Amino acid sequence: MKRNVEISGATKLACVIGDPVSHSISPAIHNSAFEFMNLDWIYSAFCVSGSNLGEAVGGLRALGVRGVSVTMPHKSTVIRYLDVLSQEAQRIESVNTIRLTQDGRLEGFSTDGLGFLNSLHDEVALDLSQSKCAVIGAGGAARAVAGALLDAQVRKVIVINRNIDNAEKLRQLSPERIVISSLPEISECDLVVNATPIGMNQLDDSQLVFDPELIAPGQIYSDLIYWPTETKTMAMCRDKGVTVIGGLSMLVHQAALAFRLWTGLEAPIEVMKKAARDQIGTDQ
């Protein structure tokens, strides 16, 4: 169901901040949900550099922006400008969703981890309990995924990252169940997750996350990249008979959780999925 959006002084504003954000399909996803639910909300995208982040967050508060999505590279640095954090955001030291309260406080949340788990359940029948999983990367998204996997009672999380200091910081989420290792160990994992930007540049033939000999049928490969919809690594894994999950489903599910935080309503998941697919199709 469509409606004409008439922006007025009563219209509530939400947005995504990051650098860059011109590629973001979050406006299409959220505006489709607001429209379907007949809510007087509108969602936009603002490119915010790291040097201007504090001023931008203060401006969003002053302007009464009700909901904010946070993307790279601000998921950790934005924390210093917020008033309160959810337990999950504190644990993984990463925020991807901000809510402005009625009394003017900025609350920080992370919906990435649960969004990732919900996307897994959407795509495959997978019992994570007692499984061995690999997370490639150690940034905010990797920390959210690792935390979610721990909550799902996996047996062990293997962290693979070029920067050992960042990997060690991630390991502190659970020193008993998180191990720092190298790429060859993914051969022994039930689930392998790419939480790095490798694969976004399809013009670079070197953009493989790992050697194809390291993975085999029976394993699951999840790539958090949603554009392109199939990276070189994803295509390689499909060719080998590996179950592959792209990042579009996680993007939608984390957005749905943010929608609920902002509006108090259950998000229209299928509407948001269609908007995401349509937008990617348009961009292709």
C-alpha positions in Angstrom: 0.0 0.0 0.0 1.4 3.4 -1.0 0.6 6.8 0.2 1.8 10.3 -0.8 4.3 11.5 1.8 3.5 15.1 2.8 6.4 16.4 4.9 5.3 18.8 7.6 6.5 20.2 10.9 5.1 17.1 12.6 7.1 14.7 10.4 9.6 12.6 12.4 13.0 12.3 10.9 15.4 9.4 10.9 18.7 9.0 9.0 21.9 7.1 8.5 25.3 8.7 9.1 28.6 7.4 7.8 31.4 8.1 5.3 30.6 7.3 2.6 26.8 6.8 2.5 25.9 7.6 -1.1 25.7 3.9 -1.8 23.3 3.2 1.2 20.0 1.5 0.5 18.8 2.1 4.1 16.7 5.1 3.0 14.7 2.8 0.6 14.3 0.1 3.2 13.1 2.4 6.0 11.0 4.7 3.9 9.2 1.6 2.5 8.4 0.5 6.0 7.2 4.0 7.2 5.0 4.2 4.1 3.5 0.7 4.5 2.7 1.4 8.1 1.3 4.8 7.3 3.7 6.5 9.7 4.6 10.2 9.4 8.3 9.5 9.3 11.0 10.1 6.7 14.5 8.7 6.5 17.5 10.3 4.8 21.3 9.8 4.5 24.0 12.2 5.7 27.7 11.8 4.9 29.6 12.7 8.1 33.4 12.7 8.3 35.2 11.6 11.4 36.4 15.1 12.2 32.8 16.4 12.2 31.1 13.4 14.0 30.7 15.2 17.4 29.2 18.3 15.9 26.9 16.1 13.7 25.6 14.1 16.6 25.0 17.2 18.6 23.1 18.7 15.6 20.9 15.6 15.3 20.0 15.9 19.0 19.3 19.6 18.7 17.1 19.1 15.6 15.1 16.3 17.3 16.1 13.5 14.9 14.3 10.5 16.4 16.3 7.7 15.0 19.8 7.3 13.6 21.6 4.4 11.9 25.3 4.4 12.2 27.6 2.8 9.6 31.3 2.7 8.9 33.5 4.2 10.1 31.7 5.6 13.2 30.2 2.5 15.0 32.8 2.7 17.8 33.8 6.4 17.8 30.2 7.6 18.1 29.9 6.1 21.5 31.7 9.0 23.2 28.8 11.3 22.1 25.9 9.3 23.5 24.3 9.4 26.9 23.5 5.8 27.5 24.3 2.4 25.9 22.4 -0.8 25.8 24.0 -3.8 27.4 24.9 -5.3 24.1 26.4 -2.1 22.8 28.6 -1.8 25.9 29.7 -5.4 25.6 30.9 -5.2 22.0 31.8 -1.5 22.1 29.9 -0.8 18.9 26.7 1.2 18.1 24.7 1.0 14.8 21.4 2.4 16.1 20.7 5.6 18.1 17.3 6.6 19.6 16.4 10.0 20.8 14.3 9.9 24.0 11.5 12.3 24.9 13.8 14.0 27.5 16.5 14.5 24.9 18.9 11.7 25.7 20.7 9.8 23.0 20.6 6.0 23.5 23.0 3.7 21.7 22.2 0.1 20.6 23.6 -2.6 18.4 21.2 -4.5 16.3 23.9 -6.1 14.1 24.3 -9.2 16.1 20.7 -10.2 16.5 20.1 -9.1 12.9 22.8 -11.5 11.8 21.3 -14.4 13.7 17.8 -13.6 12.4 19.2 -13.6 8.8 20.8 -17.0 9.4 17.6 -18.5 10.6 15.9 -16.9 7.6 18.2 -18.5 5.1 19.2 -21.9 6.4 18.2 -24.5 8.9 21.2 -24.3 11.2 21.7 -25.3 14.8 24.6 -23.2 16.0 24.9 -24.8 19.4 28.2 -26.6 19.8 29.3 -25.6 16.3 32.7 -24.2 15.4 32.6 -20.8 13.6 35.1 -18.5 12.0 34.8 -14.7 11.9 37.2 -13.0 9.5 37.7 -9.4 10.6 37.7 -7.7 14.0 35.9 -4.4 13.5 32.4 -3.4 14.8 30.5 -5.8 12.6 32.8 -8.7 13.5 32.5 -7.9 17.2 28.7 -7.9 16.9 28.7 -11.2 15.0 31.1 -12.9 17.4 29.0 -11.7 20.4 25.8 -13.1 18.7 27.5 -16.4 18.0 28.5 -16.7 21.7 24.9 -16.0 22.7 23.8 -18.8 20.4 26.1 -21.2 22.4 28.6 -22.0 19.7 31.4 -24.2 20.9 34.2 -22.0 19.6 34.7 -18.8 17.6 37.9 -18.5 15.5 38.9 -14.9 14.8 41.1 -14.2 11.8 42.4 -10.6 11.4 45.6 -9.0 10.1 45.8 -6.6 13.0 46.5 -8.9 16.0 45.8 -6.1 18.6 42.2 -5.8 17.2 41.8 -9.5 17.2 43.0 -9.7 20.8 40.5 -7.0 21.8 37.7 -9.0 20.2 38.9 -12.2 22.0 38.3 -10.5 25.3 34.5 -11.0 24.7 35.1 -14.6 25.8 38.7 -15.7 26.3 37.5 -19.2 26.9 35.6 -19.7 23.6 37.3 -17.2 21.2 40.6 -18.2 19.6 42.9 -16.1 17.4 44.0 -18.2 14.4 44.8 -18.0 10.7 42.9 -18.8 7.5 43.7 -22.5 7.1 41.6 -23.3 10.2 38.4 -22.3 8.4 38.5 -25.7 6.8 37.4 -27.1 10.2 34.5 -24.7 10.8 30.8 -25.2 10.3 30.2 -21.5 9.5 32.6 -19.0 8.1 31.7 -15.3 8.2 33.4 -12.5 6.3 33.1 -9.3 8.3 35.6 -7.3 6.2 35.1 -5.1 3.2 37.0 -7.5 0.9 34.9 -8.1 -2.1 33.2 -4.8 -2.5 35.5 -3.9 -5.4 34.6 -6.3 -8.1 37.0 -4.8 -10.5 39.9 -6.2 -8.5 40.6 -9.8 -9.4 42.5 -10.3 -6.1 39.3 -9.8 -4.0 39.0 -13.3 -2.6 38.7 -13.5 1.1 40.5 -16.9 1.2 41.9 -19.7 -1.0 39.1 -21.8 -2.5 40.9 -24.9 -1.4 40.2 -24.0 2.3 36.4 -24.6 2.1 34.2 -27.5 1.0 30.6 -28.7 0.6 28.8 -29.0 3.9 30.1 -25.7 5.2 28.2 -22.4 5.3 29.8 -19.1 4.1 28.1 -15.9 5.2 29.3 -12.6 3.7 28.1 -9.4 5.4 28.7 -7.4 2.1 25.3 -6.7 0.4 26.6 -4.9 -2.6 27.5 -6.5 -4.9 24.9 -9.1 -4.2 27.5 -11.8 -5.1 31.2 -11.2 -4.4 33.9 -13.2 -6.0 34.3 -15.2 -2.8 30.6 -16.0 -2.7 30.6 -17.1 -6.3 33.7 -19.3 -5.7 32.0 -20.9 -2.7 28.8 -21.6 -4.6 30.8 -23.3 -7.4 32.3 -25.6 -4.7 28.9 -26.6 -3.4 29.1 -24.5 -0.2 25.9 -22.9 1.2 26.2 -19.1 0.7 24.4 -16.3 2.5 24.8 -12.7 1.3 24.6 -9.6 3.5 21.3 -8.2 2.2 19.2 -10.3 4.7 21.3 -9.1 7.7 20.9 -5.5 6.5 17.1 -5.8 6.5 16.9 -7.7 9.8 19.1 -5.2 11.7 17.0 -2.4 10.1 13.8 -4.1 11.3 15.1 -4.2 14.9 16.0 -0.4 14.6 12.5 0.3 13.3 11.0 -1.3 16.4 13.3 0.6 18.7 12.3 3.9 17.1 8.6 3.4 16.6 7.6 0.7 19.1 6.0 -1.3 16.3 6.9 -4.6 14.6 8.6 -3.9 11.3 7.1 -5.1 8.0 10.0 -7.4 7.2 8.7 -8.6 3.8 8.1 -5.1 2.7 11.6 -4.1 3.7 13.1 -7.1 1.9 11.3 -6.2 -1.3 12.5 -2.6 -1.1 16.0 -3.8 -0.6 15.9 -6.2 -3.5 14.3 -3.6 -5.7 16.9 -1.0 -4.9 19.8 -3.3 -5.5 18.1 -4.3 -8.8 17.9 -0.6 -9.7 21.5 0.0 -8.8 22.6 -2.9 -10.9 
